[in-house]
């Protein structure tokens, strides 16, 4: 149905023709270009990228393609699995990674998914960086790694708790005052990763 490329990544509907929809080919091409973009800024460094995703039906498939493409480019992958967008951003900093990929289409219906790209600060790419990435992708200006240089894969399952711990350490978060207020809170996590993050945060 739709494929939208922007400076922040790529968004589209699952299935259909390459170049018109979010297909495996489009996912691999953009991820490979993202790896090449990061390598341009770090020519002599072995890179690490954090990958997290929401609970969409297509999320596991898309995430596996992203991780495989990164490894094929010689980039080590830390897969945080089901994770919120801000948690993935925080994970880039926690692991001192060189970038991140969030597999999520936010508020869009279930047939959509997207790759949102992060720099080493856990922030979305700037306009200039996004344009550079698009040029790499359009020109297929990337080269895959030889067999001994393939990236390594590791799964990390504690990213949400790391994020919660970081929140609780903020000086403006007064856990005792919040507990004494005896709030009642209703949350709607829309069947996604907020259901994994918000209950333990509120309990803590």
ABEGO torsion letter per residue (X at the ends): XBBBBBAAEBBBBBEEBBGABBBAAAAAAAAAAAAAAAAAABAABBBBBBBBBBABAAAAAAAAAAAAAAAAAGBBBBBAEBBBAAAAAAAAAAAGBAEBBBBBAEABBAABBBBBBBBAAGBBBBAAAAAAAAAAAAAGBBBBBBAAABBBBBBBAAAAAAAAAAAAABAABBAAAAAAAGBBBBBBAGGBAAAAAAAAAAAX
